[in-house]
Amino acid sequence: MNYKAVFFLLGCVCLIVAAFLLVPAGIGLLYGEHDAAVDFLLSALFGALAGLAMTLPTRGSRVGPDGRPDYFRREGLAVVGLSWLVAGVIGAVPYLMTRATDSPVDAIFETVSGFTTTGSTILSGEEIVGMSKALAFWRSFTHWLGGFGIVMVFVVLFPTGGRSLFRSEIPGISREAGRQRVRDSAMTLMKIYVGLSAAEFVLLWLAGMTWFDSALHTFGTIATGGFSNYAESVAYFASWKIELVIGFFMFVCGVNFAAYDLALRSGWRTAASSLLKSLEFRTYAGMVLGSGFLIGCILWFWGGSNGVEGAAVGDYRSFWRSVRDATFQTICLQTSTGYATADFDLWPQVCRVWLMMLAIVGACAGSTGGGIKVIRFLIVAKAALAGVRRFIRPR
């Protein structure tokens, strides 16, 4: 393995993360949070120095004597895996600088949770609401960066020999991407990602959010991460319009991004036809719509704490409210996003088990959604049925 090339590439990742740390520094200056802005500038300086310390001694290590790239799949896998660790360490510095937490472990946990779009947090509701605008922006911005992939940004900026990085980072799209140059494929995916983000940002703003809240919830939705700057999550807004926009984009981002790539290259009719023919997409859509409706019916018959003032669950005497909460949480859990409009832990046991099963299944391959992926369950189901048929009719 070319260890020098791995160190050089990881140093480049440090430099990229350091550059992104300048964005929340600008947010801090915009909102008059000068102390937070200085903390982010110092964090960016730390990341830049770490990156330079790794790249300067290893310059030229990526190219062999014949002028061709000297790193391949092994190096690509190492860089993809270690990049999340490096990004997590550099991205954790602002949490320590701003005193959001005094524990380096907690800071790294929060950052890695953001970059990997996991959505778990060590912060309490009061700490989330009380954090500075700059830190709240960075916390959600890590979702957006991680959803597209830090390595994908690297492939766009430094495409030489990036095919191994691209294939290691973006499973499920290699068949379509193999027909194009790596940089073209990465740029296409970036355009799709940014385009979906811009569309949701505008729609959330039109639905009544401030531009700041729109940006933060867009980051969490497109990356299917779930960080919010409110302890109540999306329930804070109590708006069906906002829930509709977020729910729609959560569903859209659970679809294989190769479909959007096909739409850009061959038109939306071709892409729509391809989606309708896709068993994975039909199963994914059927699970979301069917589960949302059935869980909504269960909540409607169950009744919850109907009409109780200040109750943690909605008034489920309303069939509309039951289906509304059930559908939003179904999409949210199946795409592993993590937003909430209701405390589903108070729902009947069958609803909670159902939602956890959806979370395990997950969204489509090649999407920003989590889980094992629908296509893998379909493959297992087809293999099992084929085995049963062979057992029944061995000849």
C-alpha positions as CSV (number, residue, x, y, z in Angstrom):
1,M,0.0,0.0,0.0
2,N,1.2,3.5,-0.8
3,Y,1.0,5.0,2.7
4,K,2.4,8.3,1.7
5,A,-0.4,8.8,-0.8
6,V,-2.9,7.9,1.9
7,F,-1.4,10.5,4.2
8,F,-1.4,13.1,1.4
9,L,-5.1,12.5,0.6
10,L,-6.1,12.6,4.2
11,G,-4.2,15.9,4.5
12,C,-6.3,17.2,1.6
13,V,-9.4,16.2,3.5
14,C,-8.2,18.2,6.5
15,L,-7.7,21.2,4.3
16,I,-11.2,20.8,2.8
17,V,-12.9,20.6,6.3
18,A,-10.8,23.6,7.4
19,A,-12.1,25.6,4.4
20,F,-15.7,24.6,5.3
21,L,-15.2,25.9,8.8
22,L,-15.0,29.4,7.4
23,V,-18.7,29.3,6.5
24,P,-20.0,29.2,10.1
25,A,-17.4,31.8,11.0
26,G,-19.1,34.1,8.4
27,I,-22.5,33.2,10.0
28,G,-21.2,34.2,13.3
29,L,-20.0,37.6,12.0
30,L,-23.4,38.0,10.2
31,Y,-25.3,37.6,13.5
32,G,-22.8,39.6,15.6
33,E,-21.4,36.6,17.4
34,H,-17.8,37.7,17.2
35,D,-16.5,35.3,19.9
36,A,-18.0,32.3,18.0
37,A,-16.6,33.6,14.7
38,V,-13.1,33.8,16.2
39,D,-13.5,30.3,17.6
40,F,-14.3,29.0,14.2
41,L,-11.5,30.9,12.6
42,L,-9.1,29.3,15.1
43,S,-10.6,25.9,14.4
44,A,-10.1,26.4,10.7
45,L,-6.5,27.4,11.3
46,F,-6.0,24.2,13.3
47,G,-7.4,22.1,10.5
48,A,-5.3,23.9,7.9
49,L,-2.1,23.4,9.9
50,A,-2.9,19.7,10.4
51,G,-3.6,19.3,6.6
52,L,-0.4,21.1,5.7
53,A,1.6,18.9,8.1
54,M,0.3,15.8,6.3
55,T,0.5,17.1,2.6
56,L,3.8,19.0,2.4
57,P,6.1,16.0,3.3
58,T,4.2,13.7,1.0
59,R,3.8,15.8,-2.1
60,G,4.3,13.8,-5.4
61,S,3.5,10.5,-3.7
62,R,0.3,10.0,-5.7
63,V,2.2,9.7,-9.0
64,G,4.5,6.8,-10.0
65,P,7.7,7.0,-12.0
66,D,5.7,6.5,-15.3
67,G,3.5,9.6,-14.5
68,R,0.4,7.5,-13.8
69,P,-1.5,7.5,-10.5
70,D,0.2,5.3,-7.9
71,Y,-2.9,4.6,-5.7
72,F,-5.8,2.2,-6.4
73,R,-8.6,0.4,-4.7
74,R,-6.7,-0.4,-1.5
75,E,-5.6,3.2,-1.0
76,G,-9.1,4.3,-2.0
77,L,-10.8,2.2,0.7
78,A,-8.3,3.3,3.3
79,V,-8.9,7.0,2.5
80,V,-12.6,6.6,2.4
81,G,-12.6,4.9,5.8
82,L,-10.1,7.2,7.5
83,S,-11.6,10.4,6.1
84,W,-14.6,10.2,8.4
85,L,-12.3,9.8,11.4
86,V,-10.1,12.7,10.3
87,A,-13.1,14.9,9.5
88,G,-14.7,14.0,12.8
89,V,-11.6,15.1,14.8
90,I,-11.2,18.4,12.9
91,G,-14.9,19.1,13.0
92,A,-15.1,18.5,16.7
93,V,-12.7,21.4,17.5
94,P,-15.5,24.1,17.3
95,Y,-17.5,22.3,20.0
96,L,-14.6,22.5,22.4
97,M,-13.6,26.1,21.4
98,T,-17.2,27.4,21.9
99,R,-17.5,25.4,25.2
100,A,-20.6,23.6,23.9
101,T,-19.0,20.6,25.7
102,D,-15.8,20.2,27.6
103,S,-15.4,16.5,26.7
104,P,-13.4,15.7,23.5
105,V,-15.2,12.4,23.3
106,D,-18.6,14.1,23.3
107,A,-17.4,16.7,20.7
108,I,-16.2,13.9,18.4
109,F,-19.4,12.0,18.9
110,E,-21.5,14.9,17.9
111,T,-19.4,15.7,14.9
112,V,-19.2,12.1,13.7
113,S,-23.0,11.8,14.2
114,G,-23.3,14.9,11.9
115,F,-20.9,13.8,9.2
116,T,-22.3,10.3,9.0
117,T,-25.9,11.7,9.1
118,T,-26.7,9.5,12.1
119,G,-28.5,12.2,14.0
120,S,-27.8,11.0,17.5
121,T,-26.7,13.8,20.0
122,I,-25.2,14.2,23.4
123,L,-26.8,17.7,23.8
124,S,-29.9,18.3,25.8
125,G,-32.8,20.3,24.5
126,E,-31.8,23.4,26.4
127,E,-28.2,23.2,25.1
128,I,-29.5,22.8,21.5
129,V,-31.7,25.9,21.8
130,G,-29.1,27.9,23.6
131,M,-26.2,27.3,21.3
132,S,-24.9,30.1,19.0
133,K,-26.1,30.6,15.5
134,A,-22.6,29.8,14.2
135,L,-22.4,26.5,16.0
136,A,-26.0,25.5,15.2
137,F,-25.2,26.1,11.5
138,W,-22.0,24.0,11.7
139,R,-23.9,21.2,13.5
140,S,-26.4,20.9,10.7
141,F,-23.9,21.8,8.0
142,T,-21.9,18.6,8.9
143,H,-25.0,16.7,7.9
144,W,-25.1,18.3,4.4
145,L,-21.4,17.7,3.9
146,G,-21.6,14.1,5.1
147,G,-24.6,13.4,3.0
148,F,-22.8,14.2,-0.2
149,G,-19.6,12.8,1.1
150,I,-16.4,14.6,2.0
151,V,-14.6,12.2,-0.3
152,M,-16.9,13.1,-3.2
153,V,-15.8,16.7,-2.7
154,F,-12.3,15.5,-2.9
155,V,-13.0,13.6,-6.1
156,V,-14.4,16.8,-7.7
157,L,-11.4,18.9,-6.8
158,F,-8.7,16.3,-7.3
159,P,-10.0,13.8,-9.8
160,T,-6.7,12.1,-10.7
161,G,-7.0,8.4,-9.8
162,G,-10.3,9.1,-8.1
163,R,-12.2,6.2,-9.6
164,S,-11.3,3.9,-6.7
165,L,-12.4,6.6,-4.2
166,F,-15.7,7.2,-6.2
167,R,-16.6,3.5,-6.3
168,S,-15.8,3.1,-2.6
169,E,-17.8,6.1,-1.5
170,I,-20.9,5.8,-3.8
171,P,-22.2,2.2,-3.9
172,G,-25.2,1.5,-6.1
173,I,-24.4,4.0,-8.8
174,S,-21.3,2.5,-10.3
175,R,-23.1,1.0,-13.3
176,E,-24.3,4.4,-14.5
177,A,-21.1,6.2,-13.4
178,G,-18.9,3.7,-15.2
179,R,-20.1,5.1,-18.5
180,Q,-18.8,8.5,-17.7
181,R,-15.6,10.1,-16.5
182,V,-15.3,10.0,-12.7
183,R,-15.2,13.8,-12.4
184,D,-18.3,14.2,-14.7
185,S,-20.2,11.7,-12.6
186,A,-19.2,13.4,-9.3
187,M,-20.2,16.8,-10.7
188,T,-23.5,15.5,-11.9
189,L,-24.3,14.1,-8.4
190,M,-23.2,17.4,-6.9
191,K,-25.5,19.3,-9.1
192,I,-28.4,17.1,-8.2
193,Y,-27.6,17.4,-4.5
194,V,-27.3,21.1,-4.6
195,G,-30.4,21.5,-6.8
196,L,-32.5,19.5,-4.4
197,S,-31.1,21.5,-1.5
198,A,-31.9,24.8,-3.2
199,A,-35.5,23.7,-4.0
200,E,-36.2,22.6,-0.5
201,F,-34.7,25.8,1.0
202,V,-37.0,28.0,-1.1
203,L,-40.1,25.9,-0.4
204,L,-39.4,25.9,3.4
205,W,-38.9,29.7,3.3
206,L,-42.2,30.1,1.4
207,A,-43.9,27.8,3.9
208,G,-43.1,30.2,6.8
209,M,-39.6,29.4,8.1
210,T,-36.9,31.9,8.4
211,W,-33.9,31.6,6.0
212,F,-31.8,30.3,8.9
213,D,-34.2,27.6,9.9
214,S,-34.8,26.7,6.3
215,A,-31.1,26.2,5.7
216,L,-30.6,24.1,8.8
217,H,-33.6,21.8,8.1
218,T,-32.7,21.6,4.5
219,F,-29.2,20.3,5.5
220,G,-30.8,17.7,7.7
221,T,-33.5,16.6,5.2
222,I,-31.4,16.3,2.0
223,A,-28.7,14.3,3.9
224,T,-31.4,12.4,5.8
225,G,-29.7,13.3,9.1
226,G,-32.2,14.9,11.3
227,F,-30.4,17.6,13.3
228,S,-32.7,20.5,14.2
229,N,-32.0,23.7,16.1
230,Y,-35.1,23.2,18.2
231,A,-35.6,20.7,21.0
232,E,-39.1,19.8,19.6
233,S,-37.6,19.2,16.1
234,V,-40.1,19.8,13.3
235,A,-43.0,19.7,15.8
236,Y,-41.9,23.1,16.9
237,F,-43.4,24.7,13.8
238,A,-46.8,22.9,14.0
239,S,-47.3,23.5,10.3
240,W,-48.7,20.9,7.9
241,K,-47.1,22.9,5.0
242,I,-43.6,22.5,6.5
243,E,-44.2,18.9,7.3
244,L,-45.3,18.3,3.7
245,V,-42.2,19.9,2.2
246,I,-39.8,18.1,4.6
247,G,-41.7,14.8,4.1
248,F,-41.6,15.0,0.3
249,F,-37.9,15.7,0.2
250,M,-37.1,13.0,2.7
251,F,-38.9,10.6,0.4
252,V,-37.2,12.0,-2.7
253,C,-33.7,11.6,-1.1
254,G,-34.5,8.0,-0.3
255,V,-34.6,7.2,-4.0
256,N,-31.6,6.1,-5.9
257,F,-29.8,9.2,-7.2
258,A,-29.1,7.4,-10.4
259,A,-32.7,8.1,-11.4
260,Y,-32.0,11.9,-11.1
261,D,-28.8,11.4,-13.1
262,L,-30.8,9.7,-15.8
263,A,-33.3,12.5,-15.7
264,L,-30.6,15.1,-16.4
265,R,-29.1,13.0,-19.2
266,S,-32.2,11.6,-20.9
267,G,-35.1,13.6,-19.7
268,W,-37.7,13.2,-16.9
269,R,-40.0,10.9,-18.9
270,T,-37.3,8.4,-19.4
271,A,-36.3,8.6,-15.7
272,A,-40.0,8.3,-14.6
273,S,-40.4,5.2,-16.8
274,S,-37.3,3.7,-15.4
275,L,-38.4,4.3,-11.8
276,L,-41.9,2.8,-12.4
277,K,-40.2,-0.3,-13.9
278,S,-37.8,-0.5,-10.8
279,L,-39.0,-3.2,-8.3
280,E,-36.9,-1.5,-5.6
281,F,-38.6,1.9,-6.1
282,R,-42.1,0.4,-6.2
283,T,-41.4,-1.6,-3.1
284,Y,-40.0,1.5,-1.3
285,A,-42.9,3.7,-2.3
286,G,-45.4,1.0,-1.4
287,M,-43.8,0.5,2.1
288,V,-43.9,4.2,2.8
289,L,-47.5,4.8,1.6
290,G,-48.9,1.6,2.9
291,S,-47.2,1.8,6.3
292,G,-48.2,5.4,6.8
293,F,-51.9,4.7,6.1
294,L,-52.0,1.5,8.2
295,I,-50.2,3.0,11.2
296,G,-52.5,6.0,10.9
297,C,-55.5,3.7,11.0
298,I,-54.1,2.1,14.2
299,L,-53.6,5.4,15.8
300,W,-57.1,6.5,14.9
301,F,-58.7,3.4,16.4
302,W,-56.3,3.6,19.4
303,G,-57.1,7.2,20.2
304,G,-54.0,8.1,22.2
305,S,-54.5,10.8,24.8
306,N,-57.2,12.4,22.7
307,G,-57.8,16.0,23.5
308,V,-55.8,16.2,26.7
309,E,-54.2,19.6,27.0
310,G,-50.4,19.5,26.8
311,A,-50.4,15.8,25.8
312,A,-47.2,14.5,24.2
313,V,-49.2,12.9,21.4
314,G,-51.7,14.4,19.1
315,D,-55.4,14.4,19.2
316,Y,-55.9,11.2,17.3
317,R,-59.7,11.4,17.2
318,S,-58.9,13.1,13.9
319,F,-58.2,10.6,11.1
320,W,-56.3,13.4,9.2
321,R,-54.0,14.0,12.2
322,S,-53.4,10.3,12.6
323,V,-52.4,9.7,9.0
324,R,-50.4,13.0,9.0
325,D,-48.2,12.0,12.0
326,A,-48.0,8.4,10.9
327,T,-46.9,9.2,7.3
328,F,-44.3,11.7,8.4
329,Q,-42.8,9.4,11.0
330,T,-42.8,6.5,8.5
331,I,-40.9,8.4,5.9
332,C,-38.6,9.8,8.6
333,L,-37.8,6.3,10.1
334,Q,-37.4,4.5,6.8
335,T,-35.0,7.1,5.5
336,S,-33.2,7.2,8.9
337,T,-33.7,11.0,9.0
338,G,-34.6,11.5,12.6
339,Y,-37.0,14.4,12.6
340,A,-40.1,14.2,14.7
341,T,-43.6,15.6,14.8
342,A,-44.9,13.3,17.5
343,D,-43.5,11.3,20.4
344,F,-44.0,7.9,18.8
345,D,-42.5,6.2,21.9
346,L,-46.0,6.7,23.4
347,W,-47.7,5.0,20.5
348,P,-49.0,1.4,20.7
349,Q,-46.3,-1.3,20.7
350,V,-47.2,-2.6,17.3
351,C,-46.6,0.9,15.8
352,R,-43.2,1.2,17.4
353,V,-42.1,-2.3,16.3
354,W,-43.3,-1.5,12.8
355,L,-41.4,1.7,12.6
356,M,-38.2,0.0,13.9
357,M,-38.5,-2.6,11.2
358,L,-38.9,0.1,8.5
359,A,-35.7,1.7,9.9
360,I,-33.8,-1.5,9.5
361,V,-35.0,-2.0,5.9
362,G,-34.1,1.6,5.0
363,A,-34.4,3.4,1.7
364,C,-33.1,2.6,-1.8
365,A,-29.5,1.9,-2.7
366,G,-27.5,4.9,-4.0
367,S,-29.6,7.3,-1.9
368,T,-28.6,9.4,1.2
369,G,-31.0,7.2,3.2
370,G,-29.8,4.6,5.7
371,G,-30.7,1.1,6.6
372,I,-29.8,-2.2,5.0
373,K,-31.5,-1.0,1.8
374,V,-34.7,-2.3,0.1
375,I,-32.8,-4.0,-2.8
376,R,-30.9,-6.3,-0.4
377,F,-34.1,-7.5,1.2
378,L,-35.6,-8.1,-2.2
379,I,-32.6,-10.1,-3.2
380,V,-32.8,-12.2,0.0
381,A,-36.6,-12.7,-0.6
382,K,-36.1,-13.8,-4.2
383,A,-33.3,-16.2,-3.2
384,A,-35.4,-17.7,-0.5
385,L,-38.4,-18.2,-2.8
386,A,-36.1,-19.7,-5.5
387,G,-34.8,-22.1,-2.8
388,V,-38.3,-23.1,-1.8
389,R,-39.3,-23.7,-5.4
390,R,-36.2,-25.9,-6.0
391,F,-37.0,-27.9,-2.8
392,I,-40.6,-28.4,-3.9
393,R,-39.8,-29.2,-7.5
394,P,-36.2,-30.5,-7.6
395,R,-36.5,-31.5,-11.2
